[in-house]
Amino acid sequence: MPAYFYIQFYKDASLASAARIVRQTLEGVASWGAHFKETRVRRIENPSKDPRHQRLGTEAPLHDYDEGCRLTVEELDEWVSGQWRARWGREKAFPETTSVFECDFEFDEEVRSKKPPVAARELKVSFWKRPDRGPVVVDIDVWEEYVLMYGRDATHRRNLLLILDLIERVYEAVRPRYGWADGEMNSNDESYEYIERGELDIRNFCVVIGRPLIDKLTGRQLQGGPYVIRPLVDGGLMVIAEHGDDNEIWKWKPKEGRWVRFEGHIGARLKVTGTRV
């Protein structure tokens, strides 16, 4: 199984329609520079089964962007409205539509020598709804092995900065309540529950905190700690946490409009330290 780098955003379904969430997300990805490739449709073959036993059928790619977008909106609207559960009497286990983009990640000589598959440059976007009154989840996946593991550390850093820019672009387009990003070794949201309680305890590589959640945190919390804190367009924040034992420090330089690397060593992860906002 491939190792992925996971990005998720949580959007309150009462604040935007399914069509708006889908279109704003895909437009944000495209504005970052990714190129639409296809929409992959895989229907659940046994929707009346318990979600643990549902399975996806054969994949059918669609190359028409508008048609793929229409199917994605239709699926998410059915999920949010509860029509799926009403029809089948079960929760839905998987999204059936995935928008696939090609990205200009950098692959150095070592990575190219491994002859990476075409899919190594793919970015996949899907949408699903948490049960009950949970948020819509915008789910974005990148193939971590080729983008952030194989090859030189300097290449990893440049690709990771591209991903941070992607996160910011999608945040600006969607304006979610919250989002997180991390690799295969920490592939779950470990930070939201702490922020919801008013604790700035970041346990993923990166989180974005929207305006409704910012009010749960104190000014003192936002001024200190072992984090890079990057103000976002609507008053939200991007927060990057320390990871591992690497002596690697990155800081956002507002006047220069870029992330700046200081001396140190990095593997597939960054270790960062805080700047005040």
Contacts in CASP RR format, 6 or more apart in sequence:
PFRMAT RR
TARGET T0000
AUTHOR 0000-0000-0000
METHOD contacts of the structure
MODEL  1
MPAYFYIQFYKDASLASAARIVRQTLEGVASWGAHFKETRVRRIENPSKD
PRHQRLGTEAPLHDYDEGCRLTVEELDEWVSGQWRARWGREKAFPETTSV
FECDFEFDEEVRSKKPPVAARELKVSFWKRPDRGPVVVDIDVWEEYVLMY
GRDATHRRNLLLILDLIERVYEAVRPRYGWADGEMNSNDESYEYIERGEL
DIRNFCVVIGRPLIDKLTGRQLQGGPYVIRPLVDGGLMVIAEHGDDNEIW
KWKPKEGRWVRFEGHIGARLKVTGTRV
2 143 0 8 1.000
2 144 0 8 1.000
2 145 0 8 1.000
3 143 0 8 1.000
3 144 0 8 1.000
3 145 0 8 1.000
3 149 0 8 1.000
3 183 0 8 1.000
3 184 0 8 1.000
4 141 0 8 1.000
4 142 0 8 1.000
4 143 0 8 1.000
4 144 0 8 1.000
4 183 0 8 1.000
4 184 0 8 1.000
4 187 0 8 1.000
5 141 0 8 1.000
5 142 0 8 1.000
5 143 0 8 1.000
5 144 0 8 1.000
5 147 0 8 1.000
5 148 0 8 1.000
5 163 0 8 1.000
5 181 0 8 1.000
5 182 0 8 1.000
5 183 0 8 1.000
5 184 0 8 1.000
6 139 0 8 1.000
6 140 0 8 1.000
6 141 0 8 1.000
6 181 0 8 1.000
6 182 0 8 1.000
6 183 0 8 1.000
6 184 0 8 1.000
6 187 0 8 1.000
7 139 0 8 1.000
7 140 0 8 1.000
7 141 0 8 1.000
7 142 0 8 1.000
7 163 0 8 1.000
7 166 0 8 1.000
7 167 0 8 1.000
7 170 0 8 1.000
7 179 0 8 1.000
7 180 0 8 1.000
7 181 0 8 1.000
8 137 0 8 1.000
8 138 0 8 1.000
8 139 0 8 1.000
8 140 0 8 1.000
8 179 0 8 1.000
8 180 0 8 1.000
8 181 0 8 1.000
8 189 0 8 1.000
9 25 0 8 1.000
9 137 0 8 1.000
9 138 0 8 1.000
9 170 0 8 1.000
9 171 0 8 1.000
9 174 0 8 1.000
9 176 0 8 1.000
9 178 0 8 1.000
9 179 0 8 1.000
9 208 0 8 1.000
10 135 0 8 1.000
10 136 0 8 1.000
10 137 0 8 1.000
10 138 0 8 1.000
10 176 0 8 1.000
10 177 0 8 1.000
10 178 0 8 1.000
10 179 0 8 1.000
10 192 0 8 1.000
11 21 0 8 1.000
11 135 0 8 1.000
11 136 0 8 1.000
11 138 0 8 1.000
11 174 0 8 1.000
11 175 0 8 1.000
11 176 0 8 1.000
11 177 0 8 1.000
12 135 0 8 1.000
12 136 0 8 1.000
12 177 0 8 1.000
13 21 0 8 1.000
13 80 0 8 1.000
13 129 0 8 1.000
13 134 0 8 1.000
13 135 0 8 1.000
13 136 0 8 1.000
16 24 0 8 1.000
17 77 0 8 1.000
18 73 0 8 1.000
18 76 0 8 1.000
18 77 0 8 1.000
18 79 0 8 1.000
18 80 0 8 1.000
18 127 0 8 1.000
18 136 0 8 1.000
19 73 0 8 1.000
19 77 0 8 1.000
21 76 0 8 1.000
21 127 0 8 1.000
21 136 0 8 1.000
21 138 0 8 1.000
21 174 0 8 1.000
22 69 0 8 1.000
22 72 0 8 1.000
22 73 0 8 1.000
22 76 0 8 1.000
22 127 0 8 1.000
23 69 0 8 1.000
23 73 0 8 1.000
24 173 0 8 1.000
24 174 0 8 1.000
25 125 0 8 1.000
25 127 0 8 1.000
25 138 0 8 1.000
25 170 0 8 1.000
25 173 0 8 1.000
25 174 0 8 1.000
26 36 0 8 1.000
26 69 0 8 1.000
26 99 0 8 1.000
26 125 0 8 1.000
27 173 0 8 1.000
28 169 0 8 1.000
28 170 0 8 1.000
28 172 0 8 1.000
28 173 0 8 1.000
28 174 0 8 1.000
29 99 0 8 1.000
29 101 0 8 1.000
29 123 0 8 1.000
29 125 0 8 1.000
29 140 0 8 1.000
29 166 0 8 1.000
29 169 0 8 1.000
29 170 0 8 1.000
30 36 0 8 1.000
30 101 0 8 1.000
31 169 0 8 1.000
31 173 0 8 1.000
32 165 0 8 1.000
32 166 0 8 1.000
32 169 0 8 1.000
32 170 0 8 1.000
33 103 0 8 1.000
33 104 0 8 1.000
34 101 0 8 1.000
34 102 0 8 1.000
34 103 0 8 1.000
34 123 0 8 1.000
34 166 0 8 1.000
35 101 0 8 1.000
35 102 0 8 1.000
35 103 0 8 1.000
36 65 0 8 1.000
36 99 0 8 1.000
36 100 0 8 1.000
36 101 0 8 1.000
37 63 0 8 1.000
37 100 0 8 1.000
37 101 0 8 1.000
37 102 0 8 1.000
37 122 0 8 1.000
38 61 0 8 1.000
38 62 0 8 1.000
38 63 0 8 1.000
38 100 0 8 1.000
39 61 0 8 1.000
39 62 0 8 1.000
39 65 0 8 1.000
39 67 0 8 1.000
39 68 0 8 1.000
39 69 0 8 1.000
39 71 0 8 1.000
39 72 0 8 1.000
39 97 0 8 1.000
39 98 0 8 1.000
39 99 0 8 1.000
39 100 0 8 1.000
40 59 0 8 1.000
40 60 0 8 1.000
40 61 0 8 1.000
40 62 0 8 1.000
40 97 0 8 1.000
40 98 0 8 1.000
40 100 0 8 1.000
41 59 0 8 1.000
41 60 0 8 1.000
41 61 0 8 1.000
41 62 0 8 1.000
41 68 0 8 1.000
41 71 0 8 1.000
41 96 0 8 1.000
41 97 0 8 1.000
42 56 0 8 1.000
42 57 0 8 1.000
42 58 0 8 1.000
42 59 0 8 1.000
42 60 0 8 1.000
42 94 0 8 1.000
42 96 0 8 1.000
42 98 0 8 1.000
43 56 0 8 1.000
43 57 0 8 1.000
43 96 0 8 1.000
44 54 0 8 1.000
44 55 0 8 1.000
44 56 0 8 1.000
44 57 0 8 1.000
44 92 0 8 1.000
44 93 0 8 1.000
44 94 0 8 1.000
44 96 0 8 1.000
45 54 0 8 1.000
45 55 0 8 1.000
45 56 0 8 1.000
45 57 0 8 1.000
46 53 0 8 1.000
46 54 0 8 1.000
46 55 0 8 1.000
47 54 0 8 1.000
47 84 0 8 1.000
47 87 0 8 1.000
47 88 0 8 1.000
47 90 0 8 1.000
47 92 0 8 1.000
48 88 0 8 1.000
48 89 0 8 1.000
48 90 0 8 1.000
49 90 0 8 1.000
50 90 0 8 1.000
51 90 0 8 1.000
51 91 0 8 1.000
51 92 0 8 1.000
51 93 0 8 1.000
52 93 0 8 1.000
54 90 0 8 1.000
54 92 0 8 1.000
54 93 0 8 1.000
54 94 0 8 1.000
56 94 0 8 1.000
56 96 0 8 1.000
62 68 0 8 1.000
62 71 0 8 1.000
68 97 0 8 1.000
68 99 0 8 1.000
69 99 0 8 1.000
71 97 0 8 1.000
72 97 0 8 1.000
72 99 0 8 1.000
72 127 0 8 1.000
75 95 0 8 1.000
75 96 0 8 1.000
75 97 0 8 1.000
75 127 0 8 1.000
76 127 0 8 1.000
76 128 0 8 1.000
76 129 0 8 1.000
76 136 0 8 1.000
77 83 0 8 1.000
78 84 0 8 1.000
79 92 0 8 1.000
79 127 0 8 1.000
79 128 0 8 1.000
79 129 0 8 1.000
80 129 0 8 1.000
80 136 0 8 1.000
84 92 0 8 1.000
85 91 0 8 1.000
85 92 0 8 1.000
91 131 0 8 1.000
92 128 0 8 1.000
92 129 0 8 1.000
94 128 0 8 1.000
95 126 0 8 1.000
95 127 0 8 1.000
95 128 0 8 1.000
95 139 0 8 1.000
97 126 0 8 1.000
98 124 0 8 1.000
98 125 0 8 1.000
98 126 0 8 1.000
99 124 0 8 1.000
99 125 0 8 1.000
99 126 0 8 1.000
100 122 0 8 1.000
100 123 0 8 1.000
100 124 0 8 1.000
100 125 0 8 1.000
101 122 0 8 1.000
101 123 0 8 1.000
101 124 0 8 1.000
101 125 0 8 1.000
102 121 0 8 1.000
102 122 0 8 1.000
102 123 0 8 1.000
103 121 0 8 1.000
103 122 0 8 1.000
103 123 0 8 1.000
103 142 0 8 1.000
103 162 0 8 1.000
104 121 0 8 1.000
104 162 0 8 1.000
105 120 0 8 1.000
105 121 0 8 1.000
105 142 0 8 1.000
105 146 0 8 1.000
105 147 0 8 1.000
105 159 0 8 1.000
105 162 0 8 1.000
106 155 0 8 1.000
106 158 0 8 1.000
106 159 0 8 1.000
107 116 0 8 1.000
107 120 0 8 1.000
107 146 0 8 1.000
107 155 0 8 1.000
108 151 0 8 1.000
108 152 0 8 1.000
108 155 0 8 1.000
110 150 0 8 1.000
110 151 0 8 1.000
110 152 0 8 1.000
111 146 0 8 1.000
111 150 0 8 1.000
111 151 0 8 1.000
111 155 0 8 1.000
114 146 0 8 1.000
114 150 0 8 1.000
116 146 0 8 1.000
116 150 0 8 1.000
119 143 0 8 1.000
120 143 0 8 1.000
120 145 0 8 1.000
120 146 0 8 1.000
120 147 0 8 1.000
121 143 0 8 1.000
121 146 0 8 1.000
122 142 0 8 1.000
122 143 0 8 1.000
123 140 0 8 1.000
123 141 0 8 1.000
123 142 0 8 1.000
123 166 0 8 1.000
124 140 0 8 1.000
124 141 0 8 1.000
125 138 0 8 1.000
125 139 0 8 1.000
125 140 0 8 1.000
126 139 0 8 1.000
127 136 0 8 1.000
127 137 0 8 1.000
127 138 0 8 1.000
127 139 0 8 1.000
128 136 0 8 1.000
128 137 0 8 1.000
128 139 0 8 1.000
129 135 0 8 1.000
129 136 0 8 1.000
129 137 0 8 1.000
130 136 0 8 1.000
130 137 0 8 1.000
135 176 0 8 1.000
135 177 0 8 1.000
138 170 0 8 1.000
138 174 0 8 1.000
138 176 0 8 1.000
140 166 0 8 1.000
140 170 0 8 1.000
142 148 0 8 1.000
142 163 0 8 1.000
144 183 0 8 1.000
144 184 0 8 1.000
144 268 0 8 1.000
147 156 0 8 1.000
147 159 0 8 1.000
147 163 0 8 1.000
148 156 0 8 1.000
148 159 0 8 1.000
148 160 0 8 1.000
148 183 0 8 1.000
148 268 0 8 1.000
149 156 0 8 1.000
149 268 0 8 1.000
153 265 0 8 1.000
153 266 0 8 1.000
153 267 0 8 1.000
156 266 0 8 1.000
156 267 0 8 1.000
156 268 0 8 1.000
157 261 0 8 1.000
157 266 0 8 1.000
157 270 0 8 1.000
160 270 0 8 1.000
161 259 0 8 1.000
163 181 0 8 1.000
164 206 0 8 1.000
164 238 0 8 1.000
164 240 0 8 1.000
164 259 0 8 1.000
167 181 0 8 1.000
167 206 0 8 1.000
167 208 0 8 1.000
167 238 0 8 1.000
168 208 0 8 1.000
168 230 0 8 1.000
168 232 0 8 1.000
168 238 0 8 1.000
171 179 0 8 1.000
171 208 0 8 1.000
171 232 0 8 1.000
171 233 0 8 1.000
171 238 0 8 1.000
172 232 0 8 1.000
172 233 0 8 1.000
172 234 0 8 1.000
175 210 0 8 1.000
175 234 0 8 1.000
176 208 0 8 1.000
176 210 0 8 1.000
177 210 0 8 1.000
177 212 0 8 1.000
177 213 0 8 1.000
178 192 0 8 1.000
178 195 0 8 1.000
178 207 0 8 1.000
178 208 0 8 1.000
178 209 0 8 1.000
178 210 0 8 1.000
178 213 0 8 1.000
179 189 0 8 1.000
179 192 0 8 1.000
179 207 0 8 1.000
179 208 0 8 1.000
179 209 0 8 1.000
180 189 0 8 1.000
180 190 0 8 1.000
180 191 0 8 1.000
180 192 0 8 1.000
180 204 0 8 1.000
180 206 0 8 1.000
180 207 0 8 1.000
180 208 0 8 1.000
181 204 0 8 1.000
181 205 0 8 1.000
181 206 0 8 1.000
181 207 0 8 1.000
182 190 0 8 1.000
182 204 0 8 1.000
182 205 0 8 1.000
182 206 0 8 1.000
183 205 0 8 1.000
186 203 0 8 1.000
186 204 0 8 1.000
186 205 0 8 1.000
189 204 0 8 1.000
190 203 0 8 1.000
190 204 0 8 1.000
191 201 0 8 1.000
191 202 0 8 1.000
191 203 0 8 1.000
191 204 0 8 1.000
191 207 0 8 1.000
192 207 0 8 1.000
194 200 0 8 1.000
194 201 0 8 1.000
194 202 0 8 1.000
194 203 0 8 1.000
195 201 0 8 1.000
195 207 0 8 1.000
195 209 0 8 1.000
195 213 0 8 1.000
195 216 0 8 1.000
195 217 0 8 1.000
196 213 0 8 1.000
196 216 0 8 1.000
197 216 0 8 1.000
198 216 0 8 1.000
198 217 0 8 1.000
198 221 0 8 1.000
199 221 0 8 1.000
200 217 0 8 1.000
200 221 0 8 1.000
200 222 0 8 1.000
200 225 0 8 1.000
200 227 0 8 1.000
200 239 0 8 1.000
202 227 0 8 1.000
202 239 0 8 1.000
202 240 0 8 1.000
202 241 0 8 1.000
203 241 0 8 1.000
204 241 0 8 1.000
205 240 0 8 1.000
205 241 0 8 1.000
205 243 0 8 1.000
205 269 0 8 1.000
205 270 0 8 1.000
206 238 0 8 1.000
206 239 0 8 1.000
206 240 0 8 1.000
206 241 0 8 1.000
207 238 0 8 1.000
207 239 0 8 1.000
207 241 0 8 1.000
208 232 0 8 1.000
208 236 0 8 1.000
208 237 0 8 1.000
208 238 0 8 1.000
208 239 0 8 1.000
209 217 0 8 1.000
209 236 0 8 1.000
209 237 0 8 1.000
209 239 0 8 1.000
210 232 0 8 1.000
210 234 0 8 1.000
210 235 0 8 1.000
210 236 0 8 1.000
210 237 0 8 1.000
211 234 0 8 1.000
211 235 0 8 1.000
211 236 0 8 1.000
214 235 0 8 1.000
214 236 0 8 1.000
214 237 0 8 1.000
222 229 0 8 1.000
222 237 0 8 1.000
222 277 0 8 1.000
223 276 0 8 1.000
223 277 0 8 1.000
224 274 0 8 1.000
224 276 0 8 1.000
225 274 0 8 1.000
226 241 0 8 1.000
226 242 0 8 1.000
226 272 0 8 1.000
226 273 0 8 1.000
226 274 0 8 1.000
227 239 0 8 1.000
227 240 0 8 1.000
227 241 0 8 1.000
227 242 0 8 1.000
227 272 0 8 1.000
227 273 0 8 1.000
227 274 0 8 1.000
228 238 0 8 1.000
228 239 0 8 1.000
228 240 0 8 1.000
228 250 0 8 1.000
228 251 0 8 1.000
228 252 0 8 1.000
228 272 0 8 1.000
228 273 0 8 1.000
228 274 0 8 1.000
228 275 0 8 1.000
229 237 0 8 1.000
229 238 0 8 1.000
229 239 0 8 1.000
229 274 0 8 1.000
229 275 0 8 1.000
229 276 0 8 1.000
229 277 0 8 1.000
230 237 0 8 1.000
230 238 0 8 1.000
230 239 0 8 1.000
230 240 0 8 1.000
230 252 0 8 1.000
231 237 0 8 1.000
231 277 0 8 1.000
232 238 0 8 1.000
237 277 0 8 1.000
240 250 0 8 1.000
240 270 0 8 1.000
240 272 0 8 1.000
241 272 0 8 1.000
242 271 0 8 1.000
242 272 0 8 1.000
242 273 0 8 1.000
243 269 0 8 1.000
243 270 0 8 1.000
243 271 0 8 1.000
243 272 0 8 1.000
244 269 0 8 1.000
244 271 0 8 1.000
245 271 0 8 1.000
246 264 0 8 1.000
246 265 0 8 1.000
246 266 0 8 1.000
246 267 0 8 1.000
246 269 0 8 1.000
246 270 0 8 1.000
246 271 0 8 1.000
247 263 0 8 1.000
247 264 0 8 1.000
247 265 0 8 1.000
247 271 0 8 1.000
248 261 0 8 1.000
248 262 0 8 1.000
248 264 0 8 1.000
248 265 0 8 1.000
248 266 0 8 1.000
248 270 0 8 1.000
248 271 0 8 1.000
248 272 0 8 1.000
249 261 0 8 1.000
249 262 0 8 1.000
249 263 0 8 1.000
249 264 0 8 1.000
249 271 0 8 1.000
249 272 0 8 1.000
249 273 0 8 1.000
250 259 0 8 1.000
250 260 0 8 1.000
250 261 0 8 1.000
250 262 0 8 1.000
250 270 0 8 1.000
250 272 0 8 1.000
251 259 0 8 1.000
251 260 0 8 1.000
251 262 0 8 1.000
251 272 0 8 1.000
251 273 0 8 1.000
251 274 0 8 1.000
251 275 0 8 1.000
252 258 0 8 1.000
252 259 0 8 1.000
252 260 0 8 1.000
252 275 0 8 1.000
253 259 0 8 1.000
253 260 0 8 1.000
END
